[in-house]
Amino acid sequence: MSAWDLTALVNAANAKAGQADRHLWLVRLMEWLRHAPRSGVDNAVGDARTPLPVLRLRHLLNQIDKNDSLRAEVRGMMRAFWREIDAASLYADFGFGSRVSLASELLTRVQTRLLPGTPETRDLAALFRLLFEPGDADWIEAIDADTLQRAATILMPDAQEWRTALLDAIAILVSAVHAAGHAPALRQRMDAETLRDAPFRQLPVSAGELRSAVLEDRHAEALRAAAYLRALLDACRRAADSVAAHLEQFGVSVDIVFGLDQLRGRAQRIEQLLECVLVPDSAPHGRRLLVELVREITEARGVGSMLARHHALLARQVAERSAETGEHYITRTRDEYRDMLRRAAGGGAVLAGTTFVKFAVAAIGLSAFWTGFWSGANYAASFVIVMLLHWTVATKQPAMTAPALAASLPTAGGTASDEQIETFVDRVTQLIRSQAAGIVGNVALCAPLVLAAQWLARALFGAPLVGAEDAAYVLHSLTLLGPTVLFAAFTGVLLFASSLIAGWAENWFVLHRLDSAIAWNPRIVATLGAMRARRWSNWARANVSGLAANVSLGMMLGLAPALLDFLGPPLEVRHVTLSSGQLGAALGALGWPLLAEPVFWWCVAGIAATGLLNVTVSFGLAFKVALTSRGVRLKDRSRIAAALRRRLITQPLSFVWPPRD
């Protein structure tokens, strides 16, 4: 939009202009104030420390004061503006969602960003976005008292009319807070003690008493009514805050978090409007309200910031549920370390069978999608079997253990104490040796079992289960000289994604109280019996996270390459245990002479790199999410790094073998 000069603005001022022309004149006026050239009259009317828009505003007011006809036109335009505009919509609705659903509000914000606005509207909240930009808040704050008063006299409605609009806005906001407090999703999660005096139910009555007292100029009664309304709002906020404890215990929904955020924001807006209504000189408080509304423009348009804010609690809940699971993967004593080796060996034995099923699925010659689907089903079934047998797959551990590791650090940007840093270093040490035990246990049994099966098949049937052609493909695909590193890192991302799915699934399960439904639903109890229903409920509650993680990981490992190949980037997966089994199959097919070939050892190096990247990528991503969800700022990075170096120098073996109990 090209800005007009002052002459064009003066000539366009017309008290008889239509609504759209009147609003467009105001938009042009704001453009003229905002985009002033740094020359001419602007430098002559003030000092360099005063923002240029303020200098221009003073110059405009001087011109209006000198020109009676211009003053009459501008005043006439503003009287018509305030008479026809819905001012309460700005004070009550701007910055808040019209729906209680986060998804609906996101769609509204996307539409606001993409679709052009029109000045032909009675909605001041919609017009506000055309009039102001976020940067205007700074120069509005810098307006001196005299200029502010002069501008208010020309541009604002009379005091009674403005108070009426503010009271209308308070009534709208109170109605929204009242409705939110009685919404089942929030009401049923609020602490009963905070609702004992029914603060939400009293809000409309209190707001009505305030309105009557203000409009009838009963100042003392208005102050008392405002004080009581503020007390009710405090009680409503306490009730809203009590929901958070329920979310931590029983799961979190983004729509519930969104509803709480809207409730608190509206209560705060009511407090701001009360200040403007009650004071005799409302210009300073009106300016403060205007500044807050202008700064709200960025937030009202923001999609990413809204997602980040309203998913923070969900991220923390997901991370903490992963942390609960991750504690089981950290070994502290030698007995736990040996147990990890045994469980990892069991997982490796299962994945040896998975390796042969993978080759069988590929040999059928299905389309890419169905090959990926049945490969994923093979992986998922194997991972679930490993879980049900209480064994382990090493690469699944890091994404689960990262939140447990973050839990040892302070929250909300606090400074870590020496004790917390030592605890953190202990956890890092325990984690590294746990991963070492898991990978060694997996690979140490998977590869030899596959190799033994190949030899046994050759002895019994005269040919190995996996032939030379497949073996050649394995050697070509696993070598470190190819894209193995990229594929291994991509697999780490999938491992991390499975941990998020696991946390989300458990949160969803708990949020909807499915464990209670399984245990007490009359039809389920009639079908299973009371004791069996409770056992199934306890089993589902304990295993829903593991089932979700294993099934999602397996299907992603199988389907992701097929889907990505269809879309464009030819990414494959490289899982350290499965890769070791494939290399064992290749050795069994081609025989001992393969050990003398460099390609074999390049594949061994590729498997080592695969294990490293599977672990570090999935752990790094999960650790970052855990830190973000807990609000941790690692200001003590140097102290932590120094502590890790000391531990590595003084106790190097502790990173691969636990110390004596």
C-alpha positions in Angstrom: 0.0 0.0 0.0 1.4 3.4 -1.0 1.3 6.0 1.8 -0.5 9.3 1.2 1.1 12.6 2.1 -0.5 14.9 4.6 -2.2 17.0 1.9 -3.9 14.0 0.5 -5.1 13.0 3.9 -6.5 16.4 4.7 -8.3 16.6 1.3 -9.8 13.1 1.8 -11.2 13.8 5.3 -15.0 13.8 4.8 -17.5 13.5 7.6 -20.1 12.2 5.2 -18.0 9.5 3.7 -19.3 5.9 3.7 -18.1 3.3 6.2 -15.5 1.7 3.8 -14.1 5.1 2.8 -13.9 6.2 6.4 -12.1 3.1 7.5 -9.8 3.3 4.5 -8.9 6.9 5.5 -7.9 5.6 9.0 -5.8 2.9 7.4 -4.0 5.6 5.2 -3.6 7.8 8.3 -1.8 5.0 10.1 0.4 4.3 7.1 1.3 8.0 6.9 2.3 8.0 10.6 4.2 4.8 10.4 6.2 5.3 7.2 7.4 8.8 7.6 10.4 10.0 5.5 13.3 11.2 7.6 13.4 14.7 6.2 11.5 17.9 6.0 8.9 18.9 8.6 9.5 15.7 10.7 13.0 16.7 11.7 11.9 20.3 12.3 9.2 19.5 14.9 11.1 17.5 17.5 14.3 15.9 18.7 15.9 12.8 17.3 15.0 10.8 20.4 11.3 11.0 19.7 9.9 8.3 17.4 9.1 9.7 14.0 5.4 8.6 14.1 5.0 10.6 17.3 6.4 13.7 15.6 4.0 13.2 12.7 1.1 12.7 15.1 1.9 16.0 16.8 2.2 17.7 13.3 -1.2 16.3 12.3 -2.8 17.5 15.6 -1.3 21.0 15.0 -2.8 21.1 11.6 -6.2 20.1 12.9 -6.1 22.7 15.6 -5.3 25.4 13.1 -8.0 24.4 10.6 -11.5 24.5 12.0 -13.1 22.9 8.9 -10.5 20.1 9.0 -11.2 19.6 12.7 -15.0 19.4 12.0 -14.5 16.9 9.2 -12.2 14.7 11.3 -14.4 14.9 14.4 -17.5 14.1 12.3 -15.7 11.0 10.8 -14.7 9.8 14.2 -18.2 10.2 15.7 -19.6 8.2 12.8 -16.9 5.7 13.2 -17.6 5.0 16.8 -21.3 5.1 16.3 -21.3 2.4 13.7 -18.4 0.2 14.7 -18.6 -2.8 17.1 -15.9 -1.7 19.5 -16.6 -4.4 22.1 -15.5 -7.0 19.6 -11.9 -5.6 19.8 -11.7 -5.6 23.6 -13.5 -8.9 24.0 -12.6 -11.1 21.0 -9.3 -10.0 19.7 -6.6 -12.5 20.5 -9.0 -15.2 21.5 -10.4 -18.2 19.6 -14.1 -18.2 18.7 -14.0 -22.0 19.1 -12.9 -24.2 21.9 -11.0 -26.5 19.6 -7.3 -26.0 18.9 -7.6 -27.3 15.4 -10.4 -24.8 14.5 -8.4 -22.0 15.9 -5.3 -23.1 13.9 -7.5 -23.1 10.7 -8.8 -19.6 11.5 -5.2 -18.3 12.0 -4.1 -19.8 8.7 -7.0 -18.2 6.9 -6.2 -14.9 8.5 -2.6 -15.0 7.3 -3.5 -16.0 3.8 -6.8 -14.2 3.0 -6.8 -10.4 2.6 -8.8 -8.2 5.0 -11.4 -5.6 4.0 -12.1 -2.2 5.6 -15.8 -2.7 4.9 -16.7 -4.1 8.2 -18.4 -3.3 11.5 -16.0 -5.6 13.4 -13.3 -3.5 15.0 -11.3 -6.6 15.8 -11.1 -7.4 12.1 -10.3 -3.7 11.2 -7.6 -3.6 13.9 -5.4 -5.9 11.9 -5.5 -3.4 8.9 -4.9 -0.4 11.1 -1.9 -1.6 13.2 1.3 -3.5 12.9 3.2 -5.2 15.8 6.0 -2.6 15.7 3.5 0.2 16.4 3.5 -0.7 20.1 6.9 1.0 20.6 6.0 4.4 19.3 2.5 4.3 20.9 4.2 3.8 24.3 6.5 6.8 23.6 3.6 9.3 23.1 3.8 12.0 25.7 0.9 12.8 28.0 0.0 16.1 26.3 0.0 14.5 22.8 -2.0 11.6 24.1 -4.6 13.8 25.6 -4.9 15.9 22.4 -5.2 12.7 20.2 -7.8 11.2 22.5 -9.9 14.4 22.3 -10.0 14.2 18.5 -10.0 10.5 17.8 -11.7 8.8 20.7 -15.4 8.7 21.6 -16.7 10.5 24.7 -16.0 8.9 28.0 -19.5 7.5 28.6 -19.7 5.9 25.2 -16.2 4.3 25.6 -17.1 3.0 29.1 -20.3 1.4 27.7 -18.2 -0.4 25.0 -15.8 -1.6 27.7 -18.7 -2.8 29.9 -20.1 -4.6 26.9 -16.8 -6.3 26.4 -16.5 -7.3 30.0 -20.0 -8.9 29.8 -18.9 -10.9 26.7 -15.7 -12.0 28.4 -17.4 -12.9 31.6 -19.9 -15.0 29.6 -17.0 -16.8 27.9 -15.2 -17.5 31.2 -18.5 -18.6 32.8 -19.1 -21.1 29.9 -15.5 -22.4 30.0 -15.8 -23.0 33.7 -18.9 -25.1 33.2 -17.6 -27.0 30.2 -17.4 -30.7 31.1 -13.8 -31.2 30.0 -12.6 -28.6 32.4 -15.2 -28.7 35.2 -14.7 -32.4 35.8 -11.0 -31.9 36.1 -11.1 -29.0 38.5 -10.4 -29.5 42.2 -13.8 -29.7 44.1 -12.4 -27.4 46.8 -11.8 -24.6 44.3 -15.4 -24.8 43.2 -17.0 -24.8 46.6 -18.0 -21.2 46.5 -19.1 -21.5 42.8 -17.0 -18.6 41.4 -17.9 -19.3 37.8 -21.6 -19.2 38.6 -21.3 -15.8 40.4 -19.4 -14.1 37.6 -22.4 -12.9 35.5 -24.2 -11.5 38.5 -21.1 -9.6 39.7 -20.5 -8.2 36.3 -24.1 -7.1 36.0 -23.8 -5.2 39.4 -20.6 -3.5 38.2 -22.3 -2.4 35.0 -25.2 -0.9 36.8 -23.0 0.9 39.3 -20.7 2.4 36.6 -23.6 3.5 34.3 -25.4 5.1 37.2 -22.3 6.9 38.5 -22.3 5.1 41.8 -18.5 5.2 42.1 -18.1 3.7 45.6 -20.4 0.7 44.7 -18.6 0.3 41.4 -15.3 0.0 43.3 -16.7 -2.6 45.6 -18.3 -4.5 42.7 -15.0 -4.5 40.8 -13.1 -5.7 43.9 -15.5 -8.6 44.2 -15.3 -9.4 40.5 -11.5 -9.5 40.8 -11.8 -11.9 43.7 -14.0 -14.1 41.7 -11.6 -14.1 38.8 -8.8 -15.1 41.1 -10.9 -18.0 42.3 -11.6 -19.0 38.7 -7.9 -18.9 37.9 -7.1 -21.1 40.9 -9.8 -23.5 39.7 -8.2 -23.5 36.2 -4.7 -24.1 37.7 -6.0 -27.1 39.6 -6.7 -28.8 36.2 -2.9 -29.1 35.6 -2.4 -31.6 38.4 -5.1 -33.8 36.9 -3.4 -33.6 33.5 -0.1 -34.7 34.9 -1.8 -37.7 36.5 -4.4 -38.7 34.0 -3.1 -37.5 30.7 -3.3 -34.3 28.6 -5.4 -33.1 25.7 -4.3 -30.1 23.5 -7.9 -28.9 23.4 -8.0 -28.9 27.3 -4.8 -27.0 27.4 -6.1 -24.6 24.8 -9.3 -24.1 26.8 -7.3 -23.3 29.9 -5.1 -20.8 28.1 -8.2 -19.0 26.7 -9.8 -18.9 30.1 -6.8 -17.4 31.8 -6.3 -14.9 28.9 -9.9 -13.7 29.1 -9.7 -13.3 32.9 -6.6 -11.2 32.4 -8.3 -9.1 29.8 -11.2 -8.4 32.2 -8.7 -7.1 34.7 -7.3 -4.7 32.1 -10.7 -3.5 31.1 -11.7 -2.9 34.7 -8.7 -0.5 35.1 -9.9 1.5 32.1 -13.5 1.6 33.3 -12.9 2.7 36.9 -10.3 5.5 36.5 -11.4 9.1 35.9 -8.6 9.8 33.4 -8.8 6.8 31.1 -6.3 7.9 28.5 -3.1 6.4 30.1 -4.9 3.1 30.8 -6.4 3.2 27.3 -3.0 3.6 25.8 -1.7 0.7 27.8 -4.6 -1.4 26.6 -4.0 -0.4 23.0 -0.3 -1.3 23.3 -1.2 -4.8 24.7 -3.7 -5.3 21.8 -1.1 -4.2 19.2 1.4 -6.6 20.6 -1.2 -9.3 20.5 -1.3 -9.0 16.7 1.8 -11.2 16.3 0.4 -13.8 18.7 -3.0 -13.7 17.0 -1.5 -14.4 13.6 1.2 -16.8 14.8 0.6 -20.5 13.9 4.0 -21.9 15.0 4.1 -20.1 18.3 0.6 -21.3 19.1 1.5 -24.9 18.3 4.7 -24.7 20.4 3.0 -23.2 23.4 0.0 -25.5 23.4 2.0 -28.7 22.7 4.6 -27.9 25.5 2.5 -29.7 28.1 1.8 -32.6 25.8 5.5 -32.9 25.0 6.3 -33.0 28.7 3.7 -35.6 29.4 4.9 -37.7 26.4 8.5 -37.3 27.5 7.8 -38.2 31.1 5.9 -41.3 30.2 8.9 -42.3 28.0 11.0 -41.5 31.0 9.0 -43.9 33.2 9.6 -46.6 30.5 13.2 -45.6 30.0 14.2 -46.2 33.6 13.9 -50.0 32.9 16.7 -49.7 30.2 19.3 -48.1 32.4 21.7 -50.5 34.2 23.3 -49.4 37.5 24.8 -52.6 39.0 26.7 -55.5 37.6 23.7 -57.8 38.1 21.6 -55.4 36.1 24.3 -55.2 33.4 24.5 -59.0 33.1 20.7 -59.1 32.9 20.8 -56.6 30.1 23.3 -58.8 28.2 21.0 -61.8 28.7 17.9 -59.9 27.6 19.7 -58.4 24.6 21.0 -61.8 23.6 17.4 -63.0 23.6 16.4 -60.1 21.4 19.2 -61.0 19.0 17.9 -64.6 18.8 14.4 -63.4 17.8 15.8 -60.9 15.2 17.9 -63.8 13.7 14.6 -65.3 12.7 13.3 -61.9 11.6 16.3 -61.7 9.1 15.3 -64.9 7.3 11.6 -63.8 7.1 12.8 -60.5 5.6 14.6 -62.3 2.8 11.6 -64.6 2.3 9.2 -61.6 1.9 11.6 -60.0 -0.6 11.9 -63.2 -2.6 8.1 -63.4 -3.1 8.3 -60.5 -5.5 5.4 -58.4 -4.3 4.9 -54.8 -5.3 7.0 -52.2 -3.4 4.2 -51.2 -1.1 3.2 -54.8 -0.1 6.8 -55.8 0.3 7.2 -52.9 2.7 4.0 -53.7 4.5 4.8 -57.3 5.1 8.4 -56.5 6.0 7.0 -54.0 8.5 4.6 -56.6 9.9 7.5 -59.0 10.3 9.5 -56.4 12.2 6.6 -55.4 14.3 5.7 -59.0 15.3 9.4 -59.7 16.1 9.6 -56.5 18.3 6.4 -57.4 20.1 7.6 -60.9 20.8 10.9 -59.5 22.2 8.8 -57.2 24.5 6.5 -60.0 25.7 9.4 -62.2 26.5 11.0 -59.3 28.5 14.0 -59.2 26.2 15.3 -56.1 24.5 16.4 -54.5 21.2 19.3 -52.2 21.9 18.4 -49.4 19.5 15.0 -48.9 21.0 16.6 -47.9 24.3 18.0 -44.4 23.6 14.8 -42.7 22.7 13.2 -44.0 25.9 16.2 -43.4 28.2 16.8 -39.7 27.1 13.8 -38.4 29.0 14.9 -40.3 32.1 18.3 -38.7 31.7 16.8 -35.2 31.4 14.8 -35.8 34.5 18.0 -35.5 36.5 18.5 -31.9 35.4 16.7 -28.9 37.0 13.5 -27.5 35.4 12.5 -24.0 34.2 15.9 -22.8 33.5 17.3 -23.4 37.0 21.0 -23.7 37.7 22.3 -27.2 38.2 23.9 -28.0 41.6 27.1 -30.0 41.8 25.1 -32.9 43.1 22.7 -32.7 40.1 25.7 -32.6 37.7 27.2 -35.7 39.3 23.9 -37.4 39.1 23.6 -36.5 35.4 27.2 -37.8 34.7 26.3 -41.0 36.5 23.2 -41.4 34.3 25.3 -40.7 31.1 27.8 -43.4 32.2 25.0 -45.9 33.0 23.3 -45.1 29.7 26.5 -45.6 27.6 27.3 -48.9 29.1 23.7 -50.0 28.9 23.7 -49.3 25.1 27.0 -51.1 24.8 25.6 -54.2 26.6 22.4 -54.0 24.5 24.2 -53.8 21.1 26.8 -56.4 22.0 24.1 -58.8 23.2 21.9 -58.3 20.1 24.7 -58.7 17.6 26.6 -61.4 19.4 23.7 -63.8 19.1 21.9 -62.6 15.9 24.8 -62.8 13.5 26.1 -66.2 14.7 22.6 -67.8 14.7 22.0 -66.6 11.2 25.4 -68.0 10.1 24.7 -71.3 11.9 21.3 -71.6 10.2 23.0 -71.0 6.8 25.5 -73.8 7.4 22.8 -76.1 8.7 20.7 -75.5 5.6 23.7 -76.2 3.4 24.5 -79.4 5.2 20.9 -80.6 5.1 19.7 -79.4 1.8 22.8 -78.7 -0.2 22.2 -74.9 -0.4 21.9 -72.1 2.2 18.6 -70.4 2.9 20.0 -67.1 1.5 21.7 -67.5 -1.8 24.8 -65.9 -3.3 22.8 -63.3 -5.3 21.2 -62.0 -2.1 24.5 -62.1 -0.4 26.1 -59.9 -3.1 23.3 -57.4 -2.6 23.9 -57.3 1.1 27.6 -56.6 0.7 26.7 -53.8 -1.8 24.1 -52.2 0.5 25.9 -52.4 3.9 29.3 -51.1 3.0 30.5 -48.0 4.7 31.5 -46.7 1.3 27.9 -46.3 0.3 25.0 -44.3 1.7 24.9 -46.4 4.9 25.6 -43.5 7.2 22.7 -41.5 5.8 20.3 -44.5 6.0 21.4 -45.3 9.6 20.8 -41.7 10.7 17.3 -41.8 9.1 16.6 -45.0 11.0 17.6 -43.2 14.2 14.8 -40.6 13.3 12.3 -43.5 13.0 13.4 -44.9 16.4 12.8 -41.5 17.9 9.4 -41.2 16.2 8.4 -44.5 17.7 9.2 -43.3 21.2 6.9 -40.2 20.6 4.2 -42.5 19.3 4.6 -44.7 22.4 4.3 -41.7 24.8 1.3 -40.3 22.8 -0.5 -43.7 22.8 -0.1 -44.1 26.6 -1.2 -40.5 27.2 -4.3 -41.1 25.0 -5.0 -44.4 26.8 -4.8 -42.7 30.2 -6.7 -39.6 29.1 -9.7 -41.7 28.0 -9.5 -43.9 31.0 -9.5 -47.1 29.0 -7.9 -49.1 31.8 -10.9 -48.3 34.0 -13.3 -49.0 31.1 -11.7 -52.5 30.6 -11.8 -53.3 34.3 -15.4 -52.0 35.0 -17.4 -51.8 31.8 -20.5 -54.0 32.3 -20.3 -55.7 28.9 -16.6 -56.4 29.2 -17.0 -57.7 32.8 -19.9 -59.9 31.7 -17.8 -61.3 28.8 -14.5 -61.8 30.7 -15.4 -62.0 34.3 -14.5 -59.5 36.9 -11.0 -60.9 37.8 -10.0 -61.5 34.2 -11.2 -58.0 33.2 -9.0 -56.4 35.9 -6.0 -58.5 34.8 -6.5 -57.4 31.2 -6.8 -53.8 32.4 -3.6 -54.0 34.3 -1.8 -55.7 31.4 -3.1 -53.1 28.9 -2.0 -50.2 31.1 1.4 -51.6 31.6 2.0 -52.6 27.9 0.2 -50.0 25.8 3.3 -47.9 25.4 5.5 -50.9 24.5 3.0 -52.2 22.0 2.6 -48.8 20.3 6.4 -48.3 20.2 7.1 -51.7 18.7 4.3 -51.9 16.2 4.9 -48.3 15.0 8.6 -48.9 14.7 8.2 -52.1 12.8 5.7 -50.7 10.3 7.8 -47.5 9.8 11.0 -49.6 9.1 9.0 -51.6 6.5 6.8 -48.9 4.9 8.9 -45.7 5.1 11.4 -46.8 2.3 8.5 -47.8 0.0 6.5 -44.6 0.6 9.5 -42.4 0.3 10.6 -44.1 -2.9 7.2 -43.4 -4.3 7.4 -39.7 -3.3 11.0 -39.2 -4.5 13.9 -39.5 -2.1 15.2 -43.1 -2.2 15.9 -43.6 1.6 16.3 -47.0 3.1 16.6 -48.2 6.7 19.7 -49.6 8.4 19.2 -51.2 11.8 22.3 -52.4 13.5 21.0 -55.8 14.6 19.2 -56.6 11.4 22.2 -55.5 9.4 24.5 -57.8 11.4 22.1 -60.7 10.7 22.2 -59.9 7.0 26.0 -59.9 7.0 26.0 -63.2 8.8 23.7 -64.6 6.0 26.1 -63.3 3.4 29.0 -65.0 5.1 27.1 -68.2 5.3 26.2 -68.0 1.6 29.7 -67.1 0.3 31.8 -69.0 2.8 35.0 -68.3 4.7 36.9 -66.8 1.8 34.7 -63.7 2.2 36.7 -62.9 5.3 39.7 -62.1 3.2 37.8 -59.6 1.0 37.9 -55.9 1.9 34.2 -55.5 1.1 33.4 -57.7 4.2 35.3 -55.5 6.5 33.8 -52.4 5.0 30.5 -53.9 5.8 31.6 -54.5 9.4 32.6 -50.9 9.6 29.3 -49.9 8.2 27.5 -51.9 10.9 29.6 -50.2 13.6 28.7 -46.8 12.1 25.0 -47.9 11.9 24.9 -48.8 15.6 26.5 -45.5 16.5 24.1 -43.4 14.4 21.0 -45.4 15.4 21.8 -44.7 19.0 23.1 -41.1 18.8 20.4 -39.7 16.5 17.5 -41.2 18.3 18.9 -40.3 21.7 19.8 -36.8 20.6 16.3 -36.0 19.3 14.6 -37.5 22.3 16.9 -35.7 24.7 16.2 -32.4 23.0 12.4 -33.0 23.3 12.8 -33.9 26.9 14.8 -30.8 27.7 12.4 -28.5 25.8 9.4 -30.1 27.6 11.0 -29.5 31.0 12.1 -26.0 30.2 15.7 -26.8 31.0 18.4 -24.4 29.9 21.9 -25.9 29.9 23.8 -22.9 31.2 26.2 -25.3 32.9 27.3 -27.1 29.7 31.0 -26.5 30.5 30.6 -27.9 34.0 28.9 -31.0 32.7 31.5 -31.5 30.0 34.3 -31.0 32.5 32.6 -33.6 34.9 32.3 -36.1 32.0 36.0 -35.6 31.1 37.0 -36.2 34.7 34.9 -39.4 34.8 36.4 -40.6 31.5 40.0 -40.0 32.8 39.5 -41.3 36.3 37.1 -44.2 35.6 37.3 -45.1 31.9 36.0 -48.6 32.4 32.8 -47.4 34.0 31.6 -46.5 30.5 31.6 -50.1 29.4 31.5 -52.1 32.6 29.7 -51.3 35.9 31.9 -50.8 39.0 31.7 -53.2 41.9 28.6 -52.8 44.1 
